Amino acid sequence: MGVRSPRNWKGAMAQLLVRNLDPAVKEALRRRAERHRRSMEEEARVILRRAVESDDRPPRSVGLGSRIAALFADAGLDQPLAEPPPPLA
């Protein structure tokens, strides 16, 4: 079905009050809104809308590279590999 945006929704708009919001989260939201040249309220609406819309999409299949990486995630292969010695002349 998808989320109705304010542009195509005919009716009263809902309100949401968020209590006990961490001050660091509020400050990050303020900075993000400023970067996007939006109010904090509009930035929160955009974030919420995108989060809900992404839930409506079918899950993306995991690519081959990601599956291989997951197989070896706990194998201790996170150290850099040693360079091979130079070839003999």
MIMITOR-852223 format. One record per residue (C-alpha): residue in one letter; x, y, z. Coordinates in Angstrom, 3 decimals, m for minus. Example, Ala and Ser with C-alpha at 12.3 -4.5 7.8 and 13.67 -1.06 7.14 Angstrom:
<ketors>
 rest       c1       c2       c3
    A   12.300   m4.500    7.800
    S   13.670   m1.060    7.140
</ketors>
This chain:
<ketors>
 rest       c1       c2       c3
    M    0.000    0.000    0.000
    G    2.748    2.479    0.840
    V    2.761    5.531    3.039
    R    0.636    8.511    2.135
    S    2.577   11.710    1.978
    P    1.008   15.027    2.996
    R    0.747   15.967   m0.678
    N   m1.749   13.217   m1.490
    W   m3.483   12.727    1.838
    K   m6.825   14.432    2.353
    G   m7.588   14.608    6.041
    A   m6.431   15.611    9.466
    M   m2.752   15.074   10.146
    A   m1.766   12.900   13.096
    Q    0.576   14.106   15.815
    L    3.283   12.207   17.644
    L    4.939   13.196   20.900
    V    8.310   11.621   21.725
    R    9.181   11.663   25.414
    N   12.543   10.964   27.067
    L   14.526   11.653   23.914
    D   18.266   11.576   24.530
    P   19.649   15.126   24.181
    A   22.396   13.817   21.893
    V   19.754   12.391   19.545
    K   17.896   15.696   19.528
    E   21.117   17.563   18.729
    A   21.976   15.130   15.929
    L   18.487   15.617   14.506
    R   18.912   19.390   14.680
    R   22.242   19.227   12.810
    R   20.834   16.839   10.223
    A   17.813   19.089    9.660
    E   20.107   22.077    9.285
    R   22.213   20.241    6.674
    H   19.067   19.424    4.697
    R   17.647   22.932    5.175
    R   14.548   21.625    6.928
    S   12.970   22.171   10.298
    M   13.561   19.484   12.915
    E    9.909   18.568   12.645
    E   10.110   18.082    8.874
    E   13.368   16.140    9.206
    A   11.722   13.785   11.714
    R    8.770   13.316    9.313
    V   11.144   12.460    6.453
    I   13.083    9.967    8.595
    L    9.910    8.284    9.844
    R    8.349    8.175    6.367
    R   11.467    6.560    4.859
    A   11.714    4.040    7.703
    V    8.110    2.929    7.253
    E    8.379    2.843    3.458
    S   11.478    0.642    3.647
    D    9.490   m1.825    5.788
    D    6.912   m2.048    2.993
    R    9.514   m3.186    0.431
    P   10.279   m6.865   m0.008
    P   13.565   m7.889    1.623
    R   16.585   m7.586   m0.632
    S   18.315  m10.882   m1.288
    V   21.819  m11.127    0.085
    G   24.526  m11.107   m2.562
    L   27.118  m13.828   m3.022
    G   29.960  m11.738   m1.598
    S   27.991  m11.028    1.570
    R   27.149  m14.708    2.001
    I   30.810  m15.709    1.586
    A   31.925  m13.016    4.058
    A   29.338  m14.263    6.578
    L   30.681  m17.823    6.271
    F   34.176  m16.695    7.263
    A   33.249  m13.917    9.707
    D   34.492  m15.825   12.778
    A   37.453  m17.553   11.099
    G   40.050  m15.056   12.347
    L   40.808  m13.785    8.869
    D   40.676  m10.128    9.833
    Q   44.471   m9.674    9.944
    P   46.328   m8.390    6.874
    L   47.944  m11.051    4.751
    A   51.728  m11.170    4.569
    E   53.268  m10.133    1.275
    P   54.854  m13.001   m0.643
    P   58.621  m12.914   m1.015
    P   59.960  m11.445   m4.272
    P   60.707  m13.976   m7.005
    L   64.244  m15.289   m7.248
    A   66.235  m13.903  m10.152
</ketors>
